[in-house]
């Protein structure tokens, strides 16, 4: 595992958390519209990609 994957893993979890909570808030509490949905979905995708990179480090 790479030594710098800890920060990437933390940022990935944070982005997924913010994206998920934002999507839920947009759906059930507020009505922020399509732009907010796209932004929070992008947070989820970027966070998941970051987590994938951090967990798929070069293992020997």
N, CA, C and O atoms as CSV, one atom per row, in Angstrom:
chain,resi,resn,atom,element,x,y,z
A,1,UNK,N,N,0.842,-1.171,0.000
A,1,UNK,CA,C,0.000,0.000,0.000
A,1,UNK,C,C,0.888,1.235,0.000
A,1,UNK,O,O,1.943,1.264,0.634
A,2,UNK,N,N,0.447,2.238,-0.712
A,2,UNK,CA,C,1.219,3.479,-0.759
A,2,UNK,C,C,1.134,4.185,0.573
A,2,UNK,O,O,0.144,4.063,1.294
A,3,UNK,N,N,2.192,4.935,0.898
A,3,UNK,CA,C,2.207,5.605,2.194
A,3,UNK,C,C,1.336,6.852,2.222
A,3,UNK,O,O,0.978,7.311,3.307
A,4,UNK,N,N,0.983,7.417,1.075
A,4,UNK,CA,C,0.162,8.627,1.048
A,4,UNK,C,C,-1.319,8.331,0.852
A,4,UNK,O,O,-2.103,9.256,0.635
A,5,UNK,N,N,-1.719,7.067,0.924
A,5,UNK,CA,C,-3.118,6.730,0.666
A,5,UNK,C,C,-4.020,7.058,1.845
A,5,UNK,O,O,-5.240,7.062,1.687
A,6,UNK,N,N,-3.461,7.336,3.031
A,6,UNK,CA,C,-4.293,7.680,4.188
A,6,UNK,C,C,-5.053,8.971,3.989
A,6,UNK,O,O,-6.239,9.048,4.312
A,7,UNK,N,N,-4.389,9.986,3.462
A,7,UNK,CA,C,-5.059,11.264,3.207
A,7,UNK,C,C,-6.097,11.113,2.099
A,7,UNK,O,O,-7.194,11.662,2.194
A,8,UNK,N,N,-5.756,10.380,1.066
A,8,UNK,CA,C,-6.692,10.167,-0.036
A,8,UNK,C,C,-7.908,9.390,0.449
A,8,UNK,O,O,-9.031,9.667,0.029
A,9,UNK,N,N,-7.690,8.426,1.325
A,9,UNK,CA,C,-8.799,7.643,1.868
A,9,UNK,C,C,-9.709,8.525,2.716
A,9,UNK,O,O,-10.932,8.407,2.627
A,10,UNK,N,N,-9.144,9.399,3.529
A,10,UNK,CA,C,-9.946,10.292,4.371
A,10,UNK,C,C,-10.751,11.268,3.522
A,10,UNK,O,O,-11.929,11.507,3.787
A,11,UNK,N,N,-10.117,11.825,2.509
A,11,UNK,CA,C,-10.819,12.755,1.622
A,11,UNK,C,C,-11.924,12.030,0.861
A,11,UNK,O,O,-13.011,12.575,0.667
A,12,UNK,N,N,-11.645,10.806,0.432
A,12,UNK,CA,C,-12.660,10.018,-0.274
A,12,UNK,C,C,-13.874,9.753,0.591
A,12,UNK,O,O,-15.007,9.932,0.144
A,13,UNK,N,N,-13.646,9.321,1.844
A,13,UNK,CA,C,-14.773,9.096,2.760
A,13,UNK,C,C,-15.544,10.393,3.008
A,13,UNK,O,O,-16.774,10.384,3.050
A,14,UNK,N,N,-14.835,11.495,3.171
A,14,UNK,CA,C,-15.488,12.774,3.413
A,14,UNK,C,C,-16.348,13.192,2.223
A,14,UNK,O,O,-17.473,13.658,2.402
A,15,UNK,N,N,-15.822,13.028,1.014
A,15,UNK,CA,C,-16.594,13.397,-0.177
A,15,UNK,C,C,-17.827,12.523,-0.340
A,15,UNK,O,O,-18.893,13.021,-0.705
A,16,UNK,N,N,-17.700,11.232,-0.076
A,16,UNK,CA,C,-18.860,10.339,-0.174
A,16,UNK,C,C,-19.892,10.707,0.889
A,16,UNK,O,O,-21.093,10.698,0.617
A,17,UNK,N,N,-19.439,11.026,2.085
A,17,UNK,CA,C,-20.359,11.415,3.157
A,17,UNK,C,C,-21.104,12.697,2.808
A,17,UNK,O,O,-22.327,12.762,2.934
A,18,UNK,N,N,-20.371,13.714,2.370
A,18,UNK,CA,C,-20.996,14.993,2.010
A,18,UNK,C,C,-21.938,14.815,0.817
A,18,UNK,O,O,-23.037,15.368,0.803
A,19,UNK,N,N,-21.511,14.052,-0.170
A,19,UNK,CA,C,-22.354,13.825,-1.336
A,19,UNK,C,C,-23.637,13.104,-0.995
A,19,UNK,O,O,-24.707,13.471,-1.481
A,20,UNK,N,N,-23.541,12.073,-0.159
A,20,UNK,CA,C,-24.730,11.311,0.211
A,20,UNK,C,C,-25.682,12.148,1.057
A,20,UNK,O,O,-26.888,12.171,0.809
A,21,UNK,N,N,-25.132,12.837,2.063
A,21,UNK,CA,C,-25.999,13.684,2.897
A,21,UNK,C,C,-26.620,14.819,2.091
A,21,UNK,O,O,-27.771,15.190,2.322
A,22,UNK,N,N,-25.863,15.370,1.148
A,22,UNK,CA,C,-26.402,16.427,0.302
A,22,UNK,C,C,-27.523,15.939,-0.594
A,22,UNK,O,O,-28.528,16.627,-0.773
A,23,UNK,N,N,-27.353,14.748,-1.159
A,23,UNK,CA,C,-28.416,14.194,-1.999
A,23,UNK,C,C,-29.672,13.900,-1.185
A,23,UNK,O,O,-30.788,14.155,-1.637
A,24,UNK,N,N,-29.481,13.361,0.020
A,24,UNK,CA,C,-30.646,13.089,0.865
A,24,UNK,C,C,-31.337,14.376,1.293
A,24,UNK,O,O,-32.565,14.456,1.284
A,25,UNK,N,N,-30.554,15.384,1.667
A,25,UNK,CA,C,-31.151,16.659,2.063
A,25,UNK,C,C,-31.877,17.312,0.891
A,25,UNK,O,O,-32.955,17.881,1.061
A,26,UNK,N,N,-31.290,17.227,-0.283
A,26,UNK,CA,C,-31.917,17.805,-1.470
A,26,UNK,C,C,-33.219,17.087,-1.806
A,26,UNK,O,O,-34.177,17.716,-2.256
A,27,UNK,N,N,-33.259,15.794,-1.593
A,27,UNK,CA,C,-34.446,15.023,-1.948
A,27,UNK,C,C,-35.578,15.176,-0.938
A,27,UNK,O,O,-36.737,15.335,-1.322
A,28,UNK,N,N,-35.246,15.130,0.350
A,28,UNK,CA,C,-36.297,15.031,1.357
A,28,UNK,C,C,-36.566,16.319,2.136
A,28,UNK,O,O,-37.672,16.500,2.645
A,29,UNK,N,N,-35.590,17.213,2.242
A,29,UNK,CA,C,-35.786,18.397,3.074
A,29,UNK,C,C,-35.908,19.663,2.229
A,29,UNK,O,O,-36.881,20.407,2.344
A,30,UNK,N,N,-34.914,19.894,1.384
A,30,UNK,CA,C,-34.875,21.109,0.573
A,30,UNK,C,C,-35.208,20.780,-0.869
A,30,UNK,O,O,-35.277,19.612,-1.250
A,31,UNK,N,N,-35.410,21.796,-1.654
A,31,UNK,CA,C,-35.598,21.606,-3.093
A,31,UNK,C,C,-34.623,22.542,-3.808
A,31,UNK,O,O,-35.012,23.581,-4.341
A,32,UNK,N,N,-33.347,22.145,-3.807
A,32,UNK,CA,C,-32.312,22.988,-4.380
A,32,UNK,C,C,-32.229,22.881,-5.895
A,32,UNK,O,O,-31.668,23.767,-6.540
A,33,UNK,N,N,-32.761,21.842,-6.466
A,33,UNK,CA,C,-32.812,21.735,-7.915
A,33,UNK,C,C,-31.780,20.783,-8.499
A,33,UNK,O,O,-31.062,20.076,-7.792
A,34,UNK,N,N,-31.744,20.803,-9.818
A,34,UNK,CA,C,-30.910,19.870,-10.568
A,34,UNK,C,C,-29.421,20.129,-10.383
A,34,UNK,O,O,-28.632,19.186,-10.320
A,35,UNK,N,N,-29.036,21.379,-10.296
A,35,UNK,CA,C,-27.613,21.701,-10.152
A,35,UNK,C,C,-27.049,21.112,-8.866
A,35,UNK,O,O,-25.946,20.564,-8.871
A,36,UNK,N,N,-27.774,21.215,-7.788
A,36,UNK,CA,C,-27.318,20.651,-6.516
A,36,UNK,C,C,-27.228,19.137,-6.604
A,36,UNK,O,O,-26.297,18.542,-6.060
A,37,UNK,N,N,-28.175,18.507,-7.278
A,37,UNK,CA,C,-28.130,17.058,-7.446
A,37,UNK,C,C,-26.889,16.637,-8.206
A,37,UNK,O,O,-26.230,15.667,-7.831
A,38,UNK,N,N,-26.563,17.353,-9.269
A,38,UNK,CA,C,-25.375,17.021,-10.063
A,38,UNK,C,C,-24.101,17.245,-9.257
A,38,UNK,O,O,-23.174,16.440,-9.336
A,39,UNK,N,N,-24.044,18.325,-8.486
A,39,UNK,CA,C,-22.849,18.610,-7.680
A,39,UNK,C,C,-22.645,17.537,-6.621
A,39,UNK,O,O,-21.530,17.041,-6.460
A,40,UNK,N,N,-23.698,17.168,-5.896
A,40,UNK,CA,C,-23.553,16.150,-4.856
A,40,UNK,C,C,-23.270,14.773,-5.449
A,40,UNK,O,O,-22.531,13.988,-4.855
A,41,UNK,N,N,-23.836,14.476,-6.593
A,41,UNK,CA,C,-23.519,13.214,-7.259
A,41,UNK,C,C,-22.059,13.194,-7.714
A,41,UNK,O,O,-21.405,12.152,-7.660
A,42,UNK,N,N,-21.550,14.339,-8.160
A,42,UNK,CA,C,-20.132,14.419,-8.543
A,42,UNK,C,C,-19.236,14.221,-7.328
A,42,UNK,O,O,-18.187,13.586,-7.436
A,43,UNK,N,N,-19.634,14.761,-6.158
A,43,UNK,CA,C,-18.878,14.513,-4.922
A,43,UNK,C,C,-18.798,13.010,-4.651
A,43,UNK,O,O,-17.738,12.495,-4.296
A,44,UNK,N,N,-19.919,12.314,-4.818
A,44,UNK,CA,C,-19.925,10.869,-4.597
A,44,UNK,C,C,-18.993,10.153,-5.565
A,44,UNK,O,O,-18.217,9.290,-5.156
A,45,UNK,N,N,-19.064,10.501,-6.829
A,45,UNK,CA,C,-18.225,9.830,-7.829
A,45,UNK,C,C,-16.749,10.096,-7.568
A,45,UNK,O,O,-15.939,9.169,-7.611
A,46,UNK,N,N,-16.388,11.340,-7.300
A,46,UNK,CA,C,-14.988,11.681,-7.035
A,46,UNK,C,C,-14.502,10.979,-5.766
A,46,UNK,O,O,-13.378,10.479,-5.721
A,47,UNK,N,N,-15.352,10.942,-4.733
A,47,UNK,CA,C,-14.984,10.248,-3.501
A,47,UNK,C,C,-14.794,8.761,-3.711
A,47,UNK,O,O,-13.857,8.173,-3.170
A,48,UNK,N,N,-15.673,8.143,-4.492
A,48,UNK,CA,C,-15.537,6.717,-4.767
A,48,UNK,C,C,-14.294,6.409,-5.582
A,48,UNK,O,O,-13.639,5.393,-5.347
A,49,UNK,N,N,-13.962,7.264,-6.531
A,49,UNK,CA,C,-12.732,7.075,-7.304
A,49,UNK,C,C,-11.512,7.216,-6.400
A,49,UNK,O,O,-10.559,6.448,-6.521
A,50,UNK,N,N,-11.537,8.193,-5.496
A,50,UNK,CA,C,-10.439,8.356,-4.554
A,50,UNK,C,C,-10.285,7.151,-3.648
A,50,UNK,O,O,-9.166,6.709,-3.386
A,51,UNK,N,N,-11.403,6.611,-3.164
A,51,UNK,CA,C,-11.339,5.409,-2.341
A,51,UNK,C,C,-10.819,4.221,-3.127
A,51,UNK,O,O,-10.047,3.415,-2.608
A,52,UNK,N,N,-11.239,4.113,-4.368
A,52,UNK,CA,C,-10.772,3.004,-5.199
A,52,UNK,C,C,-9.256,3.085,-5.397
A,52,UNK,O,O,-8.558,2.075,-5.310
A,53,UNK,N,N,-8.758,4.284,-5.662
A,53,UNK,CA,C,-7.312,4.445,-5.814
A,53,UNK,C,C,-6.578,4.148,-4.514
A,53,UNK,O,O,-5.499,3.555,-4.537
A,54,UNK,N,N,-7.139,4.546,-3.394
A,54,UNK,CA,C,-6.434,4.338,-2.123
A,54,UNK,C,C,-6.442,2.870,-1.711
A,54,UNK,O,O,-5.473,2.398,-1.116
A,55,UNK,N,N,-7.513,2.140,-2.013
A,55,UNK,CA,C,-7.576,0.738,-1.626
A,55,UNK,C,C,-6.954,-0.198,-2.654
A,55,UNK,O,O,-6.652,-1.347,-2.331
A,56,UNK,N,N,-6.759,0.264,-3.871
A,56,UNK,CA,C,-6.183,-0.605,-4.896
A,56,UNK,C,C,-4.702,-0.301,-5.096
A,56,UNK,O,O,-4.189,-0.424,-6.208
A,57,UNK,N,N,-4.018,0.091,-4.037
A,57,UNK,CA,C,-2.594,0.393,-4.106
A,57,UNK,C,C,-1.797,-0.816,-4.562
A,57,UNK,O,O,-2.287,-1.944,-4.523
A,58,UNK,N,N,-0.599,-0.581,-4.982
A,58,UNK,CA,C,0.264,-1.657,-5.472
A,58,UNK,C,C,0.696,-2.535,-4.308
A,58,UNK,O,O,1.520,-2.142,-3.482
A,59,UNK,N,N,0.124,-3.726,-4.260
A,59,UNK,CA,C,0.464,-4.680,-3.196
A,59,UNK,C,C,1.385,-5.732,-3.775
A,59,UNK,O,O,1.245,-6.153,-4.923
A,60,UNK,N,N,2.319,-6.137,-2.960
A,60,UNK,CA,C,3.253,-7.184,-3.419
A,60,UNK,C,C,3.022,-8.456,-2.658
A,60,UNK,O,O,3.706,-9.452,-2.897
